[in-house]
Amino acid sequence: MNIYIVEDDVFHLEDIKITIEELGYFFLGASADPVDALRQIGSLKPDAVILDIHLKGKESGIELGNSIKRLYGIPVFFATSDNNKNTMSRAADIRPVAYLTKPINKDDLQAALILARKQDSISIVNTHNESGDIFIKSGNKLVKVNMDTILFAHTDSKNYCSIVTADNKKLSVRYSILKLGEKLKGSKFIQTHRSYIINWNKIDLLHEYDQTIEIQGHHIPIGRTFKDCVYKRLKMI
């Protein structure tokens, strides 16, 4: 797992970083500024964020945590030495994975990161109901999408993919392309490239000269590894 830390105390930051690495996880980056942190988190797409509640003496960490979950759907852990019940209640409202007391206990952090990983595994649910709908977790919402409206999906980063639909929606999910392919089971979906899965029924054209598939104006590459499989499915006259 890749972990991002938002912390304005350099000693606590170093302590958390060391603990993360001792547990076998990867420290992805850190910031003490909420605006800078939100920008970096949107760009780096960590698997989880450890977030200090009191940034520069204020409870701005709670607002930042809410923005992270709303915009990116990334699991958040709050870390603080504040045991004030009102603060804890406000923090609990955004449903963090855990509320960790500083100095952070190694075993508590390990347990919290395991919980975060479990959350990753439910980004897509109800994949095979009668109507052919799936529910895609986007931020703190579950967006209903009919399987027939999916055009294709592509890799954004190692742990993220985007699903593109016929009405030009682009939904980000925390899956590798291989894991996403397992979720989008069925004869209509086929991988054409190490970074792309397409809905076979949505193909408009296949351009042989540059080995791309066209779907509603989008050009999807055909990788050499997948070329034979693609051509075997074509019915040509």
C-alpha positions in Angstrom: 0.0 0.0 0.0 1.1 3.6 -0.8 0.5 5.9 2.2 0.4 9.7 2.2 0.8 11.7 5.4 -0.6 15.2 6.3 1.3 16.3 9.4 2.8 19.6 10.6 5.0 18.2 13.3 8.3 17.0 11.8 9.0 14.6 14.7 5.6 12.9 14.5 5.9 12.8 10.7 9.3 11.0 10.9 7.9 8.6 13.5 4.9 7.7 11.3 7.1 7.3 8.2 9.4 4.9 10.0 6.5 2.9 11.3 4.9 2.6 7.9 8.2 1.4 6.3 8.7 -1.1 9.2 5.3 -2.6 8.5 6.3 -3.1 4.8 4.2 -0.3 3.3 5.4 2.5 1.1 5.6 6.2 2.2 4.4 8.1 -0.9 4.7 11.7 0.3 3.7 14.3 2.9 2.7 17.9 3.4 1.7 20.2 6.3 -0.4 22.5 4.1 -4.1 21.4 3.5 -4.3 23.0 0.0 -1.0 21.5 -1.1 -1.9 18.1 0.4 -5.2 17.9 -1.5 -3.5 18.8 -4.8 -0.8 16.1 -4.2 -3.2 13.5 -3.1 -5.3 14.1 -6.2 -2.2 13.6 -8.3 -0.5 10.7 -6.5 -3.7 8.7 -5.7 -2.4 7.0 -2.5 -4.2 4.0 -1.1 -4.7 5.7 2.2 -4.0 9.0 4.0 -2.9 9.5 7.6 -4.1 12.9 8.6 -3.4 15.1 11.6 -6.6 16.8 12.8 -4.8 19.9 14.1 -2.9 21.5 11.2 -1.3 24.8 12.3 -3.3 24.6 15.5 -6.7 24.4 13.8 -9.1 21.6 13.1 -8.6 22.0 9.4 -7.6 18.4 9.1 -11.2 17.4 9.5 -12.3 19.6 6.6 -9.4 18.2 4.5 -10.4 14.6 5.4 -13.9 15.3 4.2 -12.6 16.7 0.9 -10.3 13.7 0.3 -13.2 11.3 0.8 -15.7 13.3 -1.2 -13.4 14.0 -4.2 -11.3 10.8 -4.3 -12.9 8.2 -2.1 -9.5 7.4 -0.4 -9.6 5.9 3.1 -8.6 8.4 5.8 -7.0 7.8 9.2 -7.0 10.7 11.8 -4.0 11.0 14.0 -4.0 13.3 17.0 -3.1 13.7 20.6 -6.4 15.5 21.3 -8.9 13.4 23.2 -11.6 16.1 23.2 -15.0 14.5 22.7 -16.3 17.3 20.5 -13.3 17.0 18.2 -13.6 13.2 18.1 -17.3 13.5 17.3 -16.6 16.0 14.4 -13.9 13.7 13.1 -16.2 10.6 13.3 -18.8 12.3 11.1 -16.7 11.8 8.0 -16.3 8.0 8.8 -12.5 7.6 8.9 -11.1 4.1 8.9 -9.6 4.7 12.3 -8.8 7.4 14.9 -5.2 6.9 16.0 -3.8 8.5 19.1 -0.2 10.0 19.0 2.3 8.6 19.4 0.9 6.0 17.0 1.1 2.4 18.1 2.6 0.1 15.5 0.0 -2.6 16.0 -2.9 -0.1 15.9 -1.6 1.3 12.6 -1.2 -2.2 11.1 -4.8 -3.1 12.0 -6.0 0.2 10.5 -4.2 -0.3 7.3 -5.6 -3.8 7.0 -9.1 -2.3 7.3 -8.3 0.2 4.6 -7.2 -2.6 2.3 -10.5 -4.3 2.9 -12.4 -1.2 1.9 -10.5 -1.2 -1.4 -12.0 -4.6 -2.3 -15.6 -3.3 -2.4 -15.3 -0.5 -4.9 -17.6 -2.3 -7.3 -20.6 -4.2 -5.9 -23.7 -6.0 -7.2 -21.9 -6.9 -10.4 -24.4 -9.5 -11.5 -27.9 -8.6 -10.7 -30.9 -9.2 -12.9 -30.9 -5.8 -14.6 -27.3 -5.9 -15.6 -26.4 -3.0 -13.4 -23.3 -2.4 -11.3 -22.7 0.1 -8.5 -19.4 1.9 -8.7 -18.0 3.6 -5.6 -17.2 7.2 -6.4 -16.1 9.3 -3.4 -18.8 8.6 -0.8 -21.4 7.6 -3.3 -22.4 4.4 -5.1 -23.1 5.3 -8.7 -25.5 3.0 -10.6 -24.2 2.1 -14.0 -25.8 -0.2 -16.6 -23.2 -2.7 -17.9 -24.3 -2.0 -21.5 -23.5 1.7 -21.2 -19.8 1.0 -20.4 -17.6 1.8 -23.4 -14.2 0.9 -22.1 -11.9 1.2 -19.1 -8.3 2.2 -18.9 -5.4 2.4 -16.4 -4.7 5.7 -14.7 -2.0 4.5 -12.4 -0.8 1.2 -10.8 -3.8 1.0 -8.5 -6.5 3.1 -10.3 -8.6 2.7 -13.5 -11.2 4.9 -15.1 -14.5 3.5 -16.5 -15.9 5.5 -19.4 -19.6 5.3 -20.2 -21.7 6.2 -23.3 -22.9 9.5 -21.7 -19.2 10.6 -21.2 -19.1 9.8 -17.5 -15.6 8.9 -16.3 -15.6 7.0 -13.0 -12.4 6.3 -11.2 -12.1 3.0 -9.3 -9.3 1.7 -7.0 -8.4 -1.4 -9.1 -5.6 -2.5 -11.3 -6.7 -3.3 -14.9 -6.4 -7.0 -14.1 -8.6 -6.8 -11.0 -11.1 -4.7 -12.9 -11.2 -7.3 -15.7 -12.1 -9.9 -13.0 -15.0 -7.7 -11.9 -16.3 -7.0 -15.4 -16.8 -10.7 -16.2 -18.8 -11.7 -19.3 -18.3 -12.2 -23.0 -18.9 -8.6 -23.8 -15.7 -7.3 -22.1 -12.3 -8.1 -23.5 -8.8 -6.8 -22.8 -7.2 -5.3 -26.0 -4.1 -3.8 -24.4 -2.2 -4.0 -21.1 -4.0 -0.8 -20.1 -7.4 -1.2 -21.8 -10.6 -3.2 -21.5 -13.4 -2.6 -24.0 -17.0 -3.4 -24.4 -16.9 -5.6 -27.5 -20.5 -4.7 -28.5 -19.5 -1.0 -28.7 -16.9 -1.3 -31.4 -17.5 1.0 -34.4 -14.3 0.5 -36.4 -11.0 -1.4 -36.3 -8.2 0.6 -37.9 -5.7 -2.0 -39.2 -3.0 0.5 -40.2 -2.4 1.8 -36.7 -4.0 -1.2 -34.8 -6.6 0.8 -32.9 -10.3 0.2 -32.1 -12.7 3.1 -32.4 -15.6 3.4 -30.0 -17.7 6.6 -30.2 -14.7 8.7 -31.3 -12.3 7.1 -28.8 -9.2 5.3 -30.2 -8.2 2.3 -28.1 -4.9 0.6 -28.9 -4.5 -3.1 -29.6 -1.4 -4.5 -28.0 0.7 -7.2 -29.7 0.0 -9.7 -26.9 -3.8 -9.3 -27.4 -4.0 -9.0 -31.2 -4.6 -12.7 -31.9 -7.4 -12.8 -29.4 -9.1 -9.7 -30.8 -8.9 -10.9 -34.4 -10.3 -14.4 -33.6 -13.4 -12.7 -32.3 -14.0 -10.7 -35.5 -16.5 -12.0 -38.0 -15.1 -10.8 -41.3 -16.5 -11.2 -44.9 
